[in-house]
């Protein structure tokens, strides 16, 4: 299924919190990606009720120089019992700008909310 385009909008509080959490890790290009958050807009959703979204960074911005499109951070999401129910993936456009926020789940039901950042971990349900 192709993403559903929407009128560009600012990141909501949950999207921003999850991105800030993932981008708080230290890796090549992390500071440049963090500096893009105030200029990042959501331009598409991955499907009805999906929390995975496509992003676009308004220029001018400082470009990162990641060697691959996927941000190199393991951001596992756990339920209250501690079981891993998925992970957050942050994608970039050729390693330079933020391009997508994905909640990849391993449960039977698609999550309809992003995880919460609790004690420096991603916890769901939020």
C-alpha positions as protocol buffer text, in pm:
chain_id: "A"
residue {
  index: 1
  type: UNK
  ca { x: 0 y: 0 z: 0 }
}
residue {
  index: 2
  type: UNK
  ca { x: 133 y: 342 z: -94 }
}
residue {
  index: 3
  type: UNK
  ca { x: 147 y: 614 z: 173 }
}
residue {
  index: 4
  type: UNK
  ca { x: -153 y: 845 z: 188 }
}
residue {
  index: 5
  type: UNK
  ca { x: -47 y: 1205 z: 122 }
}
residue {
  index: 6
  type: UNK
  ca { x: -178 y: 1466 z: 364 }
}
residue {
  index: 7
  type: UNK
  ca { x: -148 y: 1841 z: 390 }
}
residue {
  index: 8
  type: UNK
  ca { x: 193 y: 1896 z: 551 }
}
residue {
  index: 9
  type: UNK
  ca { x: 170 y: 1942 z: 927 }
}
residue {
  index: 10
  type: UNK
  ca { x: 409 y: 1986 z: 1215 }
}
residue {
  index: 11
  type: UNK
  ca { x: 518 y: 1686 z: 1419 }
}
residue {
  index: 12
  type: UNK
  ca { x: 272 y: 1609 z: 1697 }
}
residue {
  index: 13
  type: UNK
  ca { x: 396 y: 1571 z: 2055 }
}
residue {
  index: 14
  type: UNK
  ca { x: 419 y: 1189 z: 2038 }
}
residue {
  index: 15
  type: UNK
  ca { x: 609 y: 1188 z: 1707 }
}
residue {
  index: 16
  type: UNK
  ca { x: 850 y: 1449 z: 1836 }
}
residue {
  index: 17
  type: UNK
  ca { x: 909 y: 1265 z: 2165 }
}
residue {
  index: 18
  type: UNK
  ca { x: 985 y: 936 z: 1988 }
}
residue {
  index: 19
  type: UNK
  ca { x: 1216 y: 1104 z: 1736 }
}
residue {
  index: 20
  type: UNK
  ca { x: 1397 y: 1293 z: 2013 }
}
residue {
  index: 21
  type: UNK
  ca { x: 1442 y: 966 z: 2203 }
}
residue {
  index: 22
  type: UNK
  ca { x: 1587 y: 778 z: 1903 }
}
residue {
  index: 23
  type: UNK
  ca { x: 1804 y: 1070 z: 1795 }
}
residue {
  index: 24
  type: UNK
  ca { x: 1943 y: 1116 z: 2148 }
}
residue {
  index: 25
  type: UNK
  ca { x: 2178 y: 826 z: 2075 }
}
residue {
  index: 26
  type: UNK
  ca { x: 2524 y: 919 z: 1956 }
}
residue {
  index: 27
  type: UNK
  ca { x: 2608 y: 817 z: 1601 }
}
residue {
  index: 28
  type: UNK
  ca { x: 2755 y: 988 z: 1296 }
}
residue {
  index: 29
  type: UNK
  ca { x: 2503 y: 1250 z: 1182 }
}
residue {
  index: 30
  type: UNK
  ca { x: 2290 y: 1244 z: 1499 }
}
residue {
  index: 31
  type: UNK
  ca { x: 2341 y: 1612 z: 1585 }
}
residue {
  index: 32
  type: UNK
  ca { x: 2248 y: 1718 z: 1231 }
}
residue {
  index: 33
  type: UNK
  ca { x: 1930 y: 1508 z: 1239 }
}
residue {
  index: 34
  type: UNK
  ca { x: 1839 y: 1648 z: 1582 }
}
residue {
  index: 35
  type: UNK
  ca { x: 1881 y: 2000 z: 1444 }
}
residue {
  index: 36
  type: UNK
  ca { x: 1624 y: 1919 z: 1172 }
}
residue {
  index: 37
  type: UNK
  ca { x: 1336 y: 1847 z: 1413 }
}
residue {
  index: 38
  type: UNK
  ca { x: 1204 y: 2205 z: 1423 }
}
residue {
  index: 39
  type: UNK
  ca { x: 1190 y: 2205 z: 1041 }
}
residue {
  index: 40
  type: UNK
  ca { x: 1035 y: 1858 z: 1001 }
}
residue {
  index: 41
  type: UNK
  ca { x: 681 y: 1810 z: 872 }
}
residue {
  index: 42
  type: UNK
  ca { x: 461 y: 1503 z: 831 }
}
residue {
  index: 43
  type: UNK
  ca { x: 361 y: 1472 z: 464 }
}
residue {
  index: 44
  type: UNK
  ca { x: 197 y: 1124 z: 450 }
}
residue {
  index: 45
  type: UNK
  ca { x: 63 y: 843 z: 667 }
}
residue {
  index: 46
  type: UNK
  ca { x: 131 y: 480 z: 581 }
}
residue {
  index: 47
  type: UNK
  ca { x: -235 y: 382 z: 595 }
}
residue {
  index: 48
  type: UNK
  ca { x: -559 y: 442 z: 780 }
}
residue {
  index: 49
  type: UNK
  ca { x: -494 y: 457 z: 1157 }
}
residue {
  index: 50
  type: UNK
  ca { x: -120 y: 402 z: 1101 }
}
residue {
  index: 51
  type: UNK
  ca { x: 125 y: 586 z: 1325 }
}
residue {
  index: 52
  type: UNK
  ca { x: 404 y: 537 z: 1069 }
}
residue {
  index: 53
  type: UNK
  ca { x: 454 y: 853 z: 867 }
}
residue {
  index: 54
  type: UNK
  ca { x: 662 y: 1005 z: 589 }
}
residue {
  index: 55
  type: UNK
  ca { x: 857 y: 1316 z: 681 }
}
residue {
  index: 56
  type: UNK
  ca { x: 1001 y: 1611 z: 497 }
}
residue {
  index: 57
  type: UNK
  ca { x: 1253 y: 1861 z: 628 }
}
residue {
  index: 58
  type: UNK
  ca { x: 1210 y: 2221 z: 513 }
}
residue {
  index: 59
  type: UNK
  ca { x: 1527 y: 2387 z: 384 }
}
residue {
  index: 60
  type: UNK
  ca { x: 1752 y: 2540 z: 485 }
}
residue {
  index: 61
  type: UNK
  ca { x: 1878 y: 2273 z: 720 }
}
residue {
  index: 62
  type: UNK
  ca { x: 2201 y: 2110 z: 817 }
}
residue {
  index: 63
  type: UNK
  ca { x: 2236 y: 1778 z: 629 }
}
residue {
  index: 64
  type: UNK
  ca { x: 2365 y: 1465 z: 795 }
}
residue {
  index: 65
  type: UNK
  ca { x: 2611 y: 1228 z: 629 }
}
residue {
  index: 66
  type: UNK
  ca { x: 2491 y: 883 z: 731 }
}
residue {
  index: 67
  type: UNK
  ca { x: 2633 y: 594 z: 529 }
}
residue {
  index: 68
  type: UNK
  ca { x: 2287 y: 436 z: 495 }
}
residue {
  index: 69
  type: UNK
  ca { x: 1921 y: 541 z: 491 }
}
residue {
  index: 70
  type: UNK
  ca { x: 1828 y: 378 z: 824 }
}
residue {
  index: 71
  type: UNK
  ca { x: 1931 y: 554 z: 1145 }
}
residue {
  index: 72
  type: UNK
  ca { x: 2162 y: 308 z: 1327 }
}
residue {
  index: 73
  type: UNK
  ca { x: 1974 y: 290 z: 1658 }
}
residue {
  index: 74
  type: UNK
  ca { x: 1804 y: -16 z: 1811 }
}
residue {
  index: 75
  type: UNK
  ca { x: 1480 y: 132 z: 1946 }
}
residue {
  index: 76
  type: UNK
  ca { x: 1284 y: -168 z: 2072 }
}
residue {
  index: 77
  type: UNK
  ca { x: 933 y: -118 z: 2208 }
}
residue {
  index: 78
  type: UNK
  ca { x: 820 y: -320 z: 2509 }
}
residue {
  index: 79
  type: UNK
  ca { x: 480 y: -384 z: 2661 }
}
residue {
  index: 80
  type: UNK
  ca { x: 418 y: -349 z: 3038 }
}
residue {
  index: 81
  type: UNK
  ca { x: 531 y: -711 z: 3096 }
}
residue {
  index: 82
  type: UNK
  ca { x: 864 y: -638 z: 2926 }
}
residue {
  index: 83
  type: UNK
  ca { x: 795 y: -833 z: 2607 }
}
residue {
  index: 84
  type: UNK
  ca { x: 929 y: -679 z: 2287 }
}
residue {
  index: 85
  type: UNK
  ca { x: 633 y: -592 z: 2065 }
}
residue {
  index: 86
  type: UNK
  ca { x: 821 y: -408 z: 1791 }
}
residue {
  index: 87
  type: UNK
  ca { x: 1069 y: -135 z: 1718 }
}
residue {
  index: 88
  type: UNK
  ca { x: 1088 y: 221 z: 1599 }
}
residue {
  index: 89
  type: UNK
  ca { x: 1277 y: 279 z: 1276 }
}
residue {
  index: 90
  type: UNK
  ca { x: 1384 y: 625 z: 1162 }
}
residue {
  index: 91
  type: UNK
  ca { x: 1459 y: 660 z: 792 }
}
residue {
  index: 92
  type: UNK
  ca { x: 1653 y: 929 z: 611 }
}
residue {
  index: 93
  type: UNK
  ca { x: 1664 y: 1054 z: 255 }
}
residue {
  index: 94
  type: UNK
  ca { x: 2003 y: 925 z: 134 }
}
residue {
  index: 95
  type: UNK
  ca { x: 2141 y: 971 z: 486 }
}
residue {
  index: 96
  type: UNK
  ca { x: 2092 y: 1348 z: 475 }
}
residue {
  index: 97
  type: UNK
  ca { x: 1746 y: 1443 z: 609 }
}
residue {
  index: 98
  type: UNK
  ca { x: 1470 y: 1276 z: 809 }
}
residue {
  index: 99
  type: UNK
  ca { x: 1226 y: 1099 z: 575 }
}
residue {
  index: 100
  type: UNK
  ca { x: 1011 y: 855 z: 778 }
}
residue {
  index: 101
  type: UNK
  ca { x: 914 y: 738 z: 1125 }
}
residue {
  index: 102
  type: UNK
  ca { x: 807 y: 373 z: 1131 }
}
residue {
  index: 103
  type: UNK
  ca { x: 656 y: 165 z: 1411 }
}
residue {
  index: 104
  type: UNK
  ca { x: 739 y: -191 z: 1299 }
}
residue {
  index: 105
  type: UNK
  ca { x: 530 y: -422 z: 1515 }
}
residue {
  index: 106
  type: UNK
  ca { x: 541 y: -799 z: 1572 }
}
residue {
  index: 107
  type: UNK
  ca { x: 196 y: -832 z: 1728 }
}
residue {
  index: 108
  type: UNK
  ca { x: -128 y: -944 z: 1562 }
}
residue {
  index: 109
  type: UNK
  ca { x: -282 y: -597 z: 1580 }
}
residue {
  index: 110
  type: UNK
  ca { x: -136 y: -282 z: 1428 }
}
residue {
  index: 111
  type: UNK
  ca { x: -59 y: -26 z: 1700 }
}
residue {
  index: 112
  type: UNK
  ca { x: -272 y: 287 z: 1673 }
}
residue {
  index: 113
  type: UNK
  ca { x: -52 y: 497 z: 1902 }
}
residue {
  index: 114
  type: UNK
  ca { x: 320 y: 554 z: 1925 }
}
residue {
  index: 115
  type: UNK
  ca { x: 498 y: 425 z: 2234 }
}
residue {
  index: 116
  type: UNK
  ca { x: 569 y: 655 z: 2525 }
}
residue {
  index: 117
  type: UNK
  ca { x: 919 y: 731 z: 2644 }
}
residue {
  index: 118
  type: UNK
  ca { x: 928 y: 600 z: 3003 }
}
residue {
  index: 119
  type: UNK
  ca { x: 1250 y: 585 z: 3204 }
}
residue {
  index: 120
  type: UNK
  ca { x: 1451 y: 628 z: 2883 }
}
residue {
  index: 121
  type: UNK
  ca { x: 1276 y: 329 z: 2718 }
}
residue {
  index: 122
  type: UNK
  ca { x: 994 y: 297 z: 2465 }
}
residue {
  index: 123
  type: UNK
  ca { x: 685 y: 154 z: 2631 }
}
residue {
  index: 124
  type: UNK
  ca { x: 353 y: 53 z: 2474 }
}
residue {
  index: 125
  type: UNK
  ca { x: 66 y: 89 z: 2527 }
}
residue {
  index: 126
  type: UNK
  ca { x: 137 y: 455 z: 2571 }
}
